[in-house]
């Protein structure tokens, strides 16, 4: 009996859709191997991989009942994403955080603090700023880390409106610090008020040496810094950096105020957004190459903390981690562990990468919404 035309069309469309899905899944699975500078479109695959993986598994399940042979073919392709999967998800159940620690443990917190002004941006009030700042400081106090690594750090001195963050951290037991000062200077209207921002490292341990390395010449960007400390009689170099942000829709709200529909803006700029992602990932490769070269020069074991603005499925993440660093979250965290919550549930872009000379004891991503990023806290100790 001949197959009805409509059924034949549906089968053809279903087969075509599965082939397209398989092609996109396999391509996204290769994202850790392909440099964005060589094939910038792979950058889209790094962001899409978790969703393609879910769609691919659903297609296998559906085909198991509808097209068994096709399901087997797709199942054979599933392992292509193993590396990306293992870089994305920590395959264990969450372990309760142990607040207490002894002197053999170094506790490190990394946090994009959004200038300590997340509430202020929403409410535009002095009390809102104070609430945000105090709650962030309370979070730091509760974890009592030995090292604080900040991105989008802003400190203002001699202001009647804001108390110096640096001085407050000093009272919390962090007398040693180093800031990249990517932008620093006095207010034109009030020369006594001094502002500095960039990335910063605060330490309970004395800092024996510091350095700043330019990774991006854009005036709005933040760069790489390091600080050396001695932990349990052994030196360790702490790095932190903030890779270039995508800022895809930074001007969308402004255009909407001019009367243009927000959805029309988004639709018209969809292709521009795709190009922006690809362009930024190429820039990230340049930044990561500089960072990796600088870390290779370190005479000491290293800990790298920062806002990568890239996901663990990217070539740049693998390049940064290299062979001598381990991702603290993958070692001791649980689940996907997204750290930037405003766009999607899969963006784990803030990391603590510890030298293989160190053992990761625990790692937690705290889902506290005081910035647009969650803090990541890690305990490490020297291997015996």
Secondary structure, 3 states (H helix, E strand, C coil): CCCCHHHHHHHHHHHHHHHHHHHHHHHHHCCCCCCCCCCCCHHHHHHHHHHHHHHHHHHHHHHHHHCHHHHHHHHHHHHHHHHHHHHHCECCCCCCCCCCCCCCCEEEEEEECHHHCHHHHHHCCHHHHHHHHHHHHHHHHHHCCCEEEEEEEEEEECCCCCCCHHHHHHHCCCCEEEECCCEEEEECCEEEEEEEEEEEEEECCCCCEEEEECCCCCCCCCCEEEEEEEECCEEEEEEEEECCCCCCCCCHHHHHHCCCCHHHHHHHCHHHHHHHHHHHHHHHHHHHHHHHHHHHCCCCEEEEEEECCCCCCCHHHHHHHCCCEEEHHHHHCCECCCCECCCCCCCCCEEEEEECCEEEEEEEEECCCCCCECEEEEEEEECC
